[in-house]
């Protein structure tokens, strides 16, 4: 894969000085148009061998472009805060919004390659990491991002001479570390592993550009020209879309099953029995969160359901048994302008808690396959691809010992109407009923179809849906608490050994 990058391309000083002014001007004009249109973001990954010009290339881009529209990230060894969350969390937080350019020196490729070279992982682990990266970049591309990945390569002989030259000059000696020389001793392993990683992850929507790094003028011009050409192509397309959205058939109901109609909504629980069970399960939940092993896991609890189904009341019974320092309730409403400028899952990724904590979502990422689907706020292509993207998201949470518990609280149409009218009559409940709630009732059957499809396509072994019959609030609240306790117990059982309690 790297053979063509070892030929020894060079650009003489005169040619470089002739081409550079026009290139810089064109890049600034393209960036200005990007900022004005705000149709997409540009994600630039700078990778390659030590001494290949990664640092210098990042500096060039910051010199040539308007730094007010650039976000540069040096992604080194993860911090303790980052290690406390899934590996992709820190990259999601660093994504640039539409209209900006994000430059990553070190990326979601760095640690999988290094870990494989150091023998910390197996070949299959590298392959799985590259598959994850491809899915991640496919999602970013579908959301509109322009992804440019550069690998700066050097032959082994040239890398050795480059490191020696830098080390010999007092002005650049600081750039060469013991780690650089150790990596040089592993050159063969790095070359083989990197070639495999690039082969597995170079795709139509996010190809790798391999540039020989021995000549700084050639390296710089190639980098600038590729960035310019890619930005121009995207800017010239209408609305900055990466591709046309394919025509898709209507989504059928799987096996014509209507899973909500099989749910017995009339399950009862008396107030007296509820009070007794509430004390039992709240106490059990509190004890579970104080278990020493809880410091090694975290919990994501998702509450979805019909309007007026009792999500808020169920959440309050959960939080009523917890130390306020151990949880955060995240109410999800219409996205803000800041959130609209990012890929859809960005605003949910940033709320993922550290270990030993619980994140409670009052509505969630399932809005894309529910309200956005039914109300036409996104295209059919977008909500159809969301099923796989959500499953991938939750799989990454599960892989990091995050217990994902998902509740759909279901009530009948008649019960919803009764609760709506009660809210209108009760002064302190007026805020709970809106014109939008009444409009949603007119789409009752459409929402039922969307819920059935959602449950069928996103109820997985590691993140199953719990359907809660919520006509009786007492029954619903106890089922939520019991399910949450059972799920946390199962999560604790997966943890080996014991950690320190918070």
Secondary structure in CASP SS format (residue, H / E / C, confidence):
PFRMAT SS
TARGET T0000
AUTHOR 0000-0000-0000
METHOD secondary structure of the structure
MODEL  1
X C 1.00
X C 1.00
X H 1.00
X H 1.00
X H 1.00
X H 1.00
X C 1.00
X C 1.00
X C 1.00
X C 1.00
X C 1.00
X C 1.00
X H 1.00
X H 1.00
X H 1.00
X H 1.00
X H 1.00
X H 1.00
X H 1.00
X H 1.00
X H 1.00
X H 1.00
X H 1.00
X H 1.00
X H 1.00
X H 1.00
X H 1.00
X H 1.00
X H 1.00
X H 1.00
X H 1.00
X H 1.00
X H 1.00
X H 1.00
X H 1.00
X H 1.00
X H 1.00
X C 1.00
X C 1.00
X C 1.00
X C 1.00
X E 1.00
X E 1.00
X E 1.00
X E 1.00
X E 1.00
X E 1.00
X E 1.00
X C 1.00
X C 1.00
X C 1.00
X C 1.00
X C 1.00
X H 1.00
X H 1.00
X H 1.00
X H 1.00
X H 1.00
X H 1.00
X H 1.00
X H 1.00
X H 1.00
X H 1.00
X H 1.00
X C 1.00
X C 1.00
X H 1.00
X H 1.00
X H 1.00
X E 1.00
X E 1.00
X E 1.00
X E 1.00
X E 1.00
X C 1.00
X C 1.00
X C 1.00
X C 1.00
X C 1.00
X H 1.00
X H 1.00
X H 1.00
X H 1.00
X C 1.00
X C 1.00
X C 1.00
X C 1.00
X C 1.00
X H 1.00
X H 1.00
X H 1.00
X H 1.00
X H 1.00
X H 1.00
X C 1.00
X C 1.00
X C 1.00
X C 1.00
X C 1.00
X C 1.00
X E 1.00
X E 1.00
X E 1.00
X E 1.00
X E 1.00
X C 1.00
X C 1.00
X C 1.00
X C 1.00
X H 1.00
X H 1.00
X H 1.00
X H 1.00
X H 1.00
X H 1.00
X H 1.00
X H 1.00
X C 1.00
X C 1.00
X C 1.00
X C 1.00
X C 1.00
X H 1.00
X H 1.00
X H 1.00
X H 1.00
X H 1.00
X H 1.00
X H 1.00
X H 1.00
X H 1.00
X H 1.00
X H 1.00
X H 1.00
X H 1.00
X H 1.00
X H 1.00
X H 1.00
X H 1.00
X H 1.00
X H 1.00
X H 1.00
X C 1.00
X C 1.00
X C 1.00
X E 1.00
X E 1.00
X E 1.00
X E 1.00
X E 1.00
X E 1.00
X E 1.00
X E 1.00
X C 1.00
X C 1.00
X H 1.00
X H 1.00
X H 1.00
X H 1.00
X H 1.00
X H 1.00
X H 1.00
X H 1.00
X H 1.00
X H 1.00
X H 1.00
X H 1.00
X H 1.00
X C 1.00
X C 1.00
X C 1.00
X C 1.00
X H 1.00
X H 1.00
X H 1.00
X C 1.00
X C 1.00
X H 1.00
X H 1.00
X H 1.00
X H 1.00
X H 1.00
X H 1.00
X H 1.00
X H 1.00
X C 1.00
X H 1.00
X H 1.00
X H 1.00
X H 1.00
X H 1.00
X H 1.00
X H 1.00
X H 1.00
X H 1.00
X H 1.00
X H 1.00
X H 1.00
X H 1.00
X H 1.00
X H 1.00
X C 1.00
X C 1.00
X C 1.00
X C 1.00
X C 1.00
X C 1.00
X E 1.00
X E 1.00
X E 1.00
X E 1.00
X E 1.00
X C 1.00
X C 1.00
X C 1.00
X H 1.00
X H 1.00
X H 1.00
X H 1.00
X H 1.00
X H 1.00
X H 1.00
X H 1.00
X H 1.00
X H 1.00
X H 1.00
X H 1.00
X H 1.00
X H 1.00
X H 1.00
X H 1.00
X H 1.00
X H 1.00
X H 1.00
X H 1.00
X H 1.00
X C 1.00
X H 1.00
X H 1.00
X H 1.00
X C 1.00
X C 1.00
X C 1.00
X C 1.00
X C 1.00
X C 1.00
X C 1.00
X C 1.00
X C 1.00
X C 1.00
X C 1.00
X C 1.00
X C 1.00
X H 1.00
X H 1.00
X H 1.00
X C 1.00
X C 1.00
X H 1.00
X H 1.00
X H 1.00
X H 1.00
X C 1.00
X C 1.00
X C 1.00
X C 1.00
X C 1.00
X C 1.00
X C 1.00
X C 1.00
X H 1.00
X H 1.00
X H 1.00
X H 1.00
X H 1.00
X H 1.00
X H 1.00
X H 1.00
X H 1.00
X H 1.00
X H 1.00
X H 1.00
X H 1.00
X H 1.00
X H 1.00
X H 1.00
X H 1.00
X H 1.00
X H 1.00
X C 1.00
X C 1.00
X H 1.00
X H 1.00
X H 1.00
X H 1.00
X H 1.00
X C 1.00
X E 1.00
X E 1.00
X E 1.00
X E 1.00
X E 1.00
X E 1.00
X E 1.00
X E 1.00
X C 1.00
X C 1.00
X C 1.00
X C 1.00
X C 1.00
X H 1.00
X H 1.00
X H 1.00
X H 1.00
X H 1.00
X H 1.00
X H 1.00
X H 1.00
X H 1.00
X C 1.00
X C 1.00
X C 1.00
X C 1.00
X H 1.00
X H 1.00
X H 1.00
X E 1.00
X E 1.00
X E 1.00
X E 1.00
X E 1.00
X C 1.00
X C 1.00
X C 1.00
X C 1.00
X C 1.00
X H 1.00
X H 1.00
X H 1.00
X H 1.00
X C 1.00
X C 1.00
X C 1.00
X C 1.00
X C 1.00
X H 1.00
X H 1.00
X H 1.00
X H 1.00
X C 1.00
X C 1.00
X C 1.00
X C 1.00
X C 1.00
X C 1.00
X C 1.00
X C 1.00
X E 1.00
X E 1.00
X E 1.00
X E 1.00
X E 1.00
X C 1.00
X C 1.00
X H 1.00
X H 1.00
X H 1.00
X H 1.00
X H 1.00
X C 1.00
X H 1.00
X H 1.00
X H 1.00
X H 1.00
X H 1.00
X C 1.00
X C 1.00
X C 1.00
X C 1.00
X H 1.00
X H 1.00
X H 1.00
X H 1.00
X H 1.00
X H 1.00
X H 1.00
X H 1.00
X H 1.00
X H 1.00
X H 1.00
X H 1.00
X H 1.00
X H 1.00
X H 1.00
X H 1.00
X H 1.00
X H 1.00
X H 1.00
X H 1.00
X C 1.00
X C 1.00
X E 1.00
X E 1.00
X E 1.00
X E 1.00
X E 1.00
X E 1.00
X E 1.00
X E 1.00
X E 1.00
X C 1.00
X C 1.00
X H 1.00
X H 1.00
X H 1.00
X H 1.00
X H 1.00
X H 1.00
X H 1.00
X H 1.00
X H 1.00
X H 1.00
X H 1.00
X H 1.00
X H 1.00
X C 1.00
X H 1.00
X H 1.00
X H 1.00
X H 1.00
X H 1.00
X H 1.00
X C 1.00
X C 1.00
X H 1.00
X H 1.00
X H 1.00
X H 1.00
X H 1.00
X H 1.00
X H 1.00
X C 1.00
X C 1.00
X H 1.00
X H 1.00
X H 1.00
X H 1.00
X H 1.00
X H 1.00
X H 1.00
X H 1.00
X H 1.00
X H 1.00
X H 1.00
X H 1.00
X H 1.00
X H 1.00
X H 1.00
X C 1.00
X C 1.00
X C 1.00
X C 1.00
X C 1.00
X C 1.00
X E 1.00
X E 1.00
X E 1.00
X E 1.00
X E 1.00
X C 1.00
X C 1.00
X C 1.00
X H 1.00
X H 1.00
X H 1.00
X H 1.00
X H 1.00
X H 1.00
X H 1.00
X H 1.00
X H 1.00
X H 1.00
X H 1.00
X H 1.00
X H 1.00
X H 1.00
X H 1.00
X H 1.00
X H 1.00
X H 1.00
X H 1.00
X H 1.00
X H 1.00
X H 1.00
X C 1.00
X C 1.00
X C 1.00
X C 1.00
X C 1.00
X C 1.00
X C 1.00
X C 1.00
END
